[in-house]
Amino acid sequence: MPPQPVPASESPGADPAKRVLPPNPKAAAIVALAFTVLLYLVELVDVVLPADLDQGGILARDFSGLDGVLWAPLLHAGWGHLFSNTVPVLVFAFLAMAAGIGRWVLVTAIIWVLSGVGVWLIAPSGTVTVGASGVAFGWLAFLLVRGIFNRAVGQILVAVVLLGIWSGMLWGLLPGDPGVSWQGHLFGALSGVFAAWVVARMDRSQARKATGPGSLAG
């Protein structure tokens, strides 16, 4: 049988961990768009129904509000809040799928949970925190440092571009506006760095298993 052609994205020697764009851009775009649409649907339900869904956010240091860690990124304090998160969510979610949707789910889960727990631990008592900005900060931090962990020049160049465009977001890591959760932004960013480290270790471990044990001199 003649050898079968290998797709460019799977060419011999290519390292999937060093991809800059998702291997299946169409599927990645659909996932990022679907997640964003979900945010809009949740906000629409909150506006149409007198359900006050925002109270399901993270209630700091109150065990009854700990389940808000799961719901807070889906909730927003009005349309303006959601509009401000829309473009970062779309762009960062798409780019974070460079290693595949499965890796993206893992990265997102790490950021989602750890950033939420961080908010629950250090946000002012009695405050309820909502919004996807913590997850967006996590994706941005993941994109900024993954190239360093992967030693990937292309990813580092993308990080430089993102930093140039969204450098103003970094001010959100510092205390300032009392109506903005810098705690969520900070723990989101730290969680993104941690997620990049976890994924890089997993990729290196898989690469070692694929190549087999190295030779040893006796």
Disulfide bonds with the S-S distance in Angstrom:
none
